[in-house]
Amino acid sequence: MSAQMKIEIIERQIIKPSSPTPHHLRNFELSFFDQMAITIYTPLLLFFPNTESTSKLEICEHLTESLAKTLTHFYPLAGRIKGSTVVECNDDGAEFVKAQVSCSLSDFLENPAVKILEQFLPAEILSKEAGSGPLLLVQVSLFECGGMALGFSISHKIADASTLSTFINCWAQTTNTSITDSEVTLPEFGSASLFPPLEKSSDSSQPPARVYSKNHINITRRFVFDGANISALQSKVASPSVPKPTRVEAISALIWKCAIEASTSKSGSQRPSVFSQDVNLRKRVVPPLPENCAGNVVGFFRSKVEVEDGTSVAIDLKDLVSKFREGIENYAAITETIFGSDEAWQGIKDKYKNLKKSDAMGFYSCTSWCRFPFYEADFGWGKPNWVSIASVSIENIIVMLDKRDGNGIEVWLTMNHETMALFESNAELLAYASVNPSVT
């Protein structure tokens, strides 16, 4: 059914804030972490089952009206980035796209083709418009059965996954007539005062992303780990140094090990390998920041597997988990003093000065969106039955999301197609993960 499915855009419109942004808020300053963020549209998709009580026309009207109200609180999302340090909050608006889908939602979820998911998004992930055009685009795709998909493309230059979660739930609460205004979770801006920006973007050091080329094709695969398999994996990778590994640590270790093995099989020799893990700083700084602190508030730490004189080394899952735990503990020691120490803040900034990647080294970048309440978004017709991303053409990117049950995890991994063929056939991986199963 997915191969025959068609998604047709039937309307595009610009949604402006329902109340104009006050003059004193017109120039919104980007933070250091905003400046360091790669210029892409962060994707997210929410799939909702059929709601018989509300017509498609009423749904779209409710969404546009409530989006306009929500943008008064998220006013930077209705602006445009000017230069390297400021969003001009000129109320140019967000783009709202309406589409219709020529199949039922259940048929699509039976075989959720990863490549087709891109069509549910209102903008290409790697579009340069993320740095100069609309900062927020939303697409509502209406299935024949009455089900729907909400696709979000939000500029990474102004929002991380936590901010996207805050926005979605704020919009959902605003749309849901059973929720009062006092119950709506609003954002808190001002991260630029906490993490001052650089004066010029030329001072930043963003590494080039490895993307599609004619002879170097990347593909994205979805791997699903259910709760029972994760528990078994956690037990397997536990050690005296890390007696209780987290879900993310256990899965990250397995993904990294299998990736190193696939890369080694492809090239014929083992390379040094680096695994970079994003860290939500909100609860790790002292004093902690609220979860609704908007913007990019994300750092990272790195773990490395060394290879000397071209000699391959055995990869042990317990050792990888220990590297992750040591990395986050060392990073936490810095972030805990970031507000009281110029040296600690400089140490965070210095991490971005040496981000160059080398073909002589395997490099993997992982971000976990687990525990963000995407599945709590109720616009008034129930919570989503699936939350996903889409195909991302940046090589060796790993994104983790919760399953709907809150116990399992979905891993979205992008690799060169030759390496992926080796990776996804790894017996150790397949003992714990399923490759793109149907959504149940």
N, C-alpha and C positions, 0 to 999 in steps of 0.2 A: 504493500500500500504506500509506503514512504516514497518509492520510486515514481509512483503515479501522482503523488500529491503536488498540488500547485498552491502557491501563496501569492495572492494578487493584492497590490496596494490600491486602495480605492479612495483614499483621502489623506492629505497632509495639511496640517494647520499649525500655527504658532500660538502658544498659550503664554500670555503675559501674566504677571502677578495681579491679583484682583485689586490690590492697593499699591499705588506707586511707591517705590523705595525712597525713603526720606533723603534729602540732599546730603546730610552729614554721613550717610552710609554708602554714598555713591562710589567711593574708591576703597576697594577691599584688598588688603595687603596679603599676598601669598607668604607662606612660611618657608623656612629652609627646606623642610621635607616636601612641600608642594613643588618647589623648584627642582628638587632632585628626582621627582617622579617622572617616569618615562611618559612621553606624549602618545597616549593611546586612549581609546574608549574602553573602560572596564565594562564587561558584559555580564548580564544576569537575566535569567528567564524564570518566570513563575507560571506554572500551568495550573489552571483551575477547572474543575469538573463543571458539568452543566448545572445552571441554576434556572429552574423553571419559573421562579417567581418574578424574574426581572427580564425585560426584553433587551435585545442587543442595543437598540437605540437608546433605551434608558441607561444602560450600563455606560455607554460612551459619553452620554451627557453628564452623568454623575462624575465620571472620571475627569473630564475636562474642567468642570466647575470646581471640583475639589483640588485638582492640580493647581489651578489659578490661586486658590486660597493657600495651598501649601507653599507655593513659591514666594508668598509674602514673608514667610519665615525662613525659607532657604533662598533668599534674594540673590546671593552670588551666582546661583545656578541659572538665573535668568539673564546674567550679564555675559560679557566677553572679555577674554584675557587681553591685556594691552601690555606689550613689552614683556619683561621677565619677572616683574614683582607685583603687578596690580591686576585685579579684575575690575573692569569698569561696570558697575552695577546699574546699567542703563535701561533695564527692563525690556531688552530686546526679546526675551522670552525663551521658552523651551519648545522643542518640536514634538508634535503629537501626530503619530501615524496610525491610520486605521487600515487593516488588511482582512481579507477573508481567505479561509483555508478550505480546499476541496476534499476534505475527508473528516472523519470523526476523530476526536481526541484519543479515544481508546485504541483505535487502529494505529495511530502514530506512536503511542506509548508502548504498544506491543513490540515495535521495532524502532526505537528512537535513533535514527541515523544521525550520527554526530555532525556530518557535513551539512545536512539539511537545517540543523538548528540555527545556522548563520542567518537564514532567511526570516527568522522570527525577531531578529535584531534590527533596529532602525538605522544603524550606521555600521560601517566596517570598523573592526577593532583597531586596525592600524592607520585609520584615516588621520591625516594631518589636521583635519578640522578640529580635532580634540584640543588643539592648542590655539586655534584662532576663530573657530565657529561656535555653534551652540555647545554649551557645556553639558546639557542634558537633552536626550532624546528618548521618547517612549513609543513603543509600538504595541497596540492591542490587536491581536490576531484572533479572529472569530472562527471557530470550527463549525462544521455543518450541524453537529449534535447540540450545539449551544455552549460547549466548553470554550475556553479562551486561554490565550497565552499573553502575558505581559512581558515585553522585552525591554530591558533598560540598557542604554549606552550612556555612561557618565564619564566625563573627562577625568582621567587619573591625575591631572594637574591640580585638581581641587578636591578630590575625594578618594578615600581608601574604602575598603570593604565595610568597615564599621560605619563610616559616614553614609554609604549607600544603604546599609541596613536601617540606620536612623531615618533616612529620607523615606524609604519605602513604607516603614511602619507609621511614620507621621502622616504620609499621604493616605494610607489605608485607614487610619483612625479618623482622619478628616472626612473620608468618603463614607465611613460606616455611621449611619444615622443613630445607631444605638449607643454610640460613644459621645460623651459630652466634651466640650472644648477644654475643660479643665483636665481631662484625662489624656489629652494628646501630648505625646512626647516631642518637645521642641529641641532644635539644635542649639549648641553653645558655640559661638564663633570667638576668634581671638587667639588662635594658635600661633599667629605671627609674632605676638608679643612674648610668647613663651619660647619660640624657636625662630629667632630673627632671621630674615632672608639675607642672602648675599646681594650685593648691590647690582651685580651684573650676572646674566646667565652664563657668560663666557667663563665665569669662575667655577661653574659646575663641571662635573665629570661623568656624564651619563654614558655608559658603554653602549655601543651599537648592538641592536638586537639582530640575531640571526634569523632571517625570514625566508620566504619562498624565493627561489631563483629557478632558472630553467633546468639546471642540472643538480639542484639540491632541494628536494621536495620534503617538506615536513608534514606530518599528519598527526592528528589528535585522536587519542583513544580514551575511552571511559572504562575504568576498572572499579568494580563494586566489592567492598569488603563488608560482609554482614557482621553483626555484633559478636556472634559466637566465634567466628574465625579470628576476629581481632583479639578477643580474649585469649584464644589459643596462641596467637602470635606474641602477645604481650608476655605470656608465661615462658615462651621459648626464648625470648631475647632478654629476660630478666637476669640480673647478675648481682653479685655483692655490691658493686659500685652503683648500680641502678636497680634496686630490688622491685620498684614499681614503675616501669616505663609507662608513659602516657600512650594513648592511642596514636597520636601523631608521631611520636618518637618511634614506635614500633613499625608503623607503616612506612615512614620515611626511610628507616634503615633497610627494609626489604626492597623498596623502590630503588634506592641508591645502589645496593649490592647487585641487583639484577641489571641495572643500567650499566654499571661498570663491566659486568660480565658480557653484556651484549656489545658494548663498545670494543672490548678486548677481542671478542670473536670476529667482529667486523674488520678491525684494523690489523689483527694478528699480533698485537703487542699491547701491554697494559700501560696506560698513561696515568700521571698524577690526576687526582680527581678532587673537585671542590663542590661542596653542597652548601648553598646559601639559603638560610631560613629567615623569612620575614618575621618581625616581632611587633605586635601591637603594644605600644608604649604606654597606653592610657593607665593601666593598672600597675605598671612597673616603675614609674617615676615616683618620687617622694616630694611633696604629697601627690597621691594619685589624681588623675584627671577623670572627669565623668565619662561614661560610655558615649554620651551624646555630644562630646567634644568633636566638632566638625573639622574636616580637612584631612590631610595626610599626617597621621601621628604614628608612623611606622619606621622602625629601624631594621637592622638585620645582623645576624652573626654567621660566621662561616666555619665549616669543618672541612678537614682535608685528609685524603689518603695519599701518602707519599709513595713514590716509586724511585728507587735508587739504581742507577746504572742499567736501566732498562730491564731490571729483574722483577718479575711479577710477584706480588704479595698476596697471600691468602686473605680473603675478605670474610670477616667474622661479624655476624649481626650484633652480637653483644658489644663488640668493640665500637661499632658505628653508633649504637645507642649511647655508649659512654662518651663518645666525642660530642654528640648532640647535647647531653646533659652538662658536660664541662663547658661547652660553648655558651649555652644560655646562662649558666651561673656566672661565668666571667663577664658576659654582657650585662647581666643584672647588676653586678657590682658597680658598673659605670653609670647605668641609667638611674640607679637609686640616688646618686649625688649630682645628677645633671643640672638641677636648679640651684645648687649651692656651690658649684665648683666650675670655674672657667676652664680648668684643665679637663674635667670630664666632658664638658660640652665640646671643647676642641677635639677631644678624642673621638667623639661621635662624628664630627664633621670630617676628620681625617680619614675615616673609613671610606668615604666617598671619593677620595683622591686616588685610590689605587684599585679601580674597578675594571681595569683592562682585562679582557679575556684573551687567551692564547689557544691556537689550534693544537698546541702541544699539551693541553690540559683539558680534561673533561670538566664542564661547568654545568651545574644544575641549580635552578632557582625554584624554591618552594614557598608557597603561601597557603596558610590554612585559614579557611573561612568557617571552620567548625565553631559551634556555639553561638554564632551570630543568629538572631531570631528571624531568619527569612521565612521559616515555616509558620511564623505567628502572624503574618500579614493577612488580615481579614478585612476586605473592603466592603463587607456586608453580605457577601454570598459564599462565605466559607473560606477556609484556609487552603493554600495550594496543596495539590497532591504530588507535585514534583518541583524541585528547584534545581536548576542546572546552569551551566555556562554554555559555551559553544566551541567550535574549532578555533584554536589560537595558533597562528603560524609562527610564533617565536619558538625557536628550538630549545628543548630541555627545560621547558616551563612546566611546573607541577602545581595544580590547584586542588585543594581538598575541601569538600563540603559534606555536611551531615546528610545521612539518609533521613527520610521523613520520620522514622522511628526514634531518631536521636542516638541510636547505638551504633549503627553502621556508618561507613564513610565511603563517599564516591571520590575517586581520584581521577582527575583529568590531566593527562600527560601528553605533551607534544614532543616528537622526536623526528629525526631523519627517517624516511620510510624504510631504509635498509636496516637501520638499527632497531626500529620498532618491530620489524618482522622477527628478529631474534629475541627481543625483550618479551613480547607478548606470548611467546612459545616456551618461556622459562617454566619448568615444572615446579620449582619452588614457589614462584609467584602464583601459579594457577592452583596451588594447594590452598591458598587463602583468598584469592580474588576471582571474580567472574568478569569476563570481558563483555561489556555493554549488554547486560541482560535486560529483559523487558521491565518496565516500571510497574511495580505492583503496590 
